[in-house]
Structures are given as structure tokens and as C-alpha cells.
Amino acid sequence: MKKIISILLVVTFATLCLFGCSNIPDEPPVTSVEKYTYVNPNGMTVPVAENAKPDDPEQPVRYVETINEVEFVFSSYHVYGNSVGAITDIEIIDDGFSLNVNAYADIRMDGIGSRGNGMKIGYTAYDKDGQVVRESHMLALLDGVKEGDICEERRFDFPREAVKVVFHDYVEEN
């Protein structure tokens, strides 16, 4: 009888440890929207004046700075496995050479779970017509990271025609 009680207690304790230690908050995530702008390095040139002479080699061409605006949709936290992270800041850097706009996000790790080697956050980018132009994820490596630490400058990119980027929980495809 003592063996059965001992085994039952061990199984109960192991079950509580495995299933009772969730990092996922009880309250549902809150969605927020922020607008960011960045300078398109390629810009535009001003069209030639209507009264310019076609044989005039001194036709003025001016560079005009083009500012692009992107709307980012965040959740108050994202879940991957049993890890929980929140995007705290985004920086957009468009060098004009790469095909897409490079961006960097800081991710605060609120909980590190069973997949302790990495935290993935998915994102979907949309153009002005609402069409998906990019669906991908960013990765925060968690080697040596503790709960509460911020993984800085996690790179992601999106096409220049994107006007909206929605972050979501990353789900592995089978």
C-alpha cells in the first residue's frame, strides 16, 4: 500500500510541475497600433519644368526627400512554446541597397519556457490595397538570457511598398 501511495504522490507532483508552471499570462494580450516613419533613401526627383528648353543641358533636377509611413500592430505579449516576450521598441533603417527595408526590434523576455534556445515572433506585412506582401518571423536567441532581459536589435525586414505590419504569435508549420 505504501508503494502505491508513493507512486501516486510522485505522479501527482510531476504532473503539477509540468502543467502548473506556465509562463503564459492569464489575461489576454492587448493590441496597440503605432505609426513609424522612415526616409526612403532613393527618394524622388522633381520633374523637369514645363517651360524648359529640350536642348538646354542645364535643366534643373532636384532630389526630393520621400518619407514613408508604416503602421505597426503589436500585442502586449507574444507566446512561442512556453516563452513569453513583448516588443518594446522598433528602429527602421533603409539603406537603399537591399531589396527590403531593414528594421530592428527590442524584445523583452517576460518568461522563458521549454524552447529556451529561441523566441520567434511572426509578422505579416500588407500593402496599401491590403494584400499580403511578406509573411515571416523574427528570432531572438535566448542563450544566456534571463527573464526580464531585453534581446536588442532583432532584425526583420519588409518590402518598401508595405504600409502595415502586424505582429502575431509564431506557429510552427507541420
N, C-alpha and C positions, 0 to 999 in steps of 0.2 A: 504494500500500500504506500509506503514511504517513497518508493521509486516512482510510482505513478504521479504522486503529488509533486515530486521534484521535477519530473519531466514536464508536467503541466505548468508549473511556475516558470521554468526556463523558456518554454514555448511562448507563454503569455508575455514575459519580459522582452524576449526577442521581437515579438510582434509589435509591442508598444514602441520599442526603439526604432524599428524600421519605418513604421507608419505614423508614429506620433511626432516625428522630428521634421516636420515640413517647414521650409523656409518661405513658402508662398503666403503672402498676407491674406487675411480673411476678407478684407474689404476689396471690392472690385476696383480695377485701375480707373483713374480719372484721365480723360483725354483733354489735351490742350493744343492750341494752334499758335504758332509763332511764324512771323514773316521775316525772312533774311534777304538781304540784297548783296550782290557782288558785281564788280566791274568786269564786263566782258572785254578781255584784252585785245580781241580782234576789232572791236568797235565797228564804226561805220565811217564812210567818207561822205562828205557833203556833195550832193550832185552839182554838176557844172551849171553855172548860171545860164539862164535862157538867152541873155544878150551877149554871151561870149562869142568871139570870132573863132571859127573852126581852125584857122591856120595860126592862131596865137599860141605859141609854146608856153606862155606864162599863165595858163589857165589855173586859177587857184583851186587846190584840192585841200580840204581840211579834214582832220580826224575829229570825229565826234565821239565822246565817251558814251558807251552804252551801258546802262545799268539794268541788270536782270533781277527779278524778284522771284523768290521761291517760298512757298508756304510749306512748313513742316508740321506734321501732325504727330504728337507724342502721346504716350501713355505715361502715367505716373510711375509705372514699373513694367518690366518685361520679364517673362519667365522662359528659361531654357533648361530642360531637365528639372532639377530641383534648385537651380540657381536663379537668383533674382537680381536684376540690375536696372538702373534708371539712367537715361541720357540727361546729362547736366548742362552740356554746352556743345555748340557746333560752330566750326570755323570753315568757311568756304574759300578755297584758293583755286582760281582758274588761271593757269599759266599760258593758255592759248595753244600749247603744243600737243597735249594729249587729246584723245578723241572725246573724253568726257570731262566734266567738272569734278575736280577732286575736293573732297570735304573730309573733315576730321571731327569726330565726336568724342567727348569725355563721358565715360560710363562709370557711375558709382555702383559698386557691388554691395548690395544690401544683404545678400545671402549666397553662399557657395555650397552647391549640392554635390550630388554623385558624379556629375560630369565636371569635376574640378579643374580639368585642363583647359576649358574654354567656355566662353559665353557667347552665343550667337543671337543677334537681333536682326530680324528680317526687315526689309523695306521694299516698297513699291513706288516707282516714280510715274507720274502722269503728265501728259502734255496738255495744252490749253483746250483740246477737244475732249479730254477725259480718257484718252486712250493710254494704255499701259506702255511705257517706253523702256522701263527697266524693272526687273524683279530680281533681287539678290539679297545678300545679308552681309553684315559686318561681324568681325570676330574680335573678341577681347581675350587674349591669352591670360590665364589665371595662375601661372607658375609664380609662386611666392606672394600672391595677392591674398589679403585677408579681408574679412567682411568690413565694410566701411571705407576701404581703399578706393581710389579713383584710377581707372585704367585710362590714361590720357592718349589723345590723338589716335583713336582707332579709325583707320581710313575706310571710306566708302566713296563711291562715285555715282554720278548720274548724268544723263545726256543734257546738253545745253538747252534743248527745247523743253525740258521738264519745268513745270510751274508748281507742282505739288509733289511732296514726298511723304508717304505715310509709313511710319514705323509700326511693326507688329511682332508678336511672338514668332520666333522661327520654329518651323515644324519640319523634321527630317522627312524626306520622301523615301518611301519603301521601294 
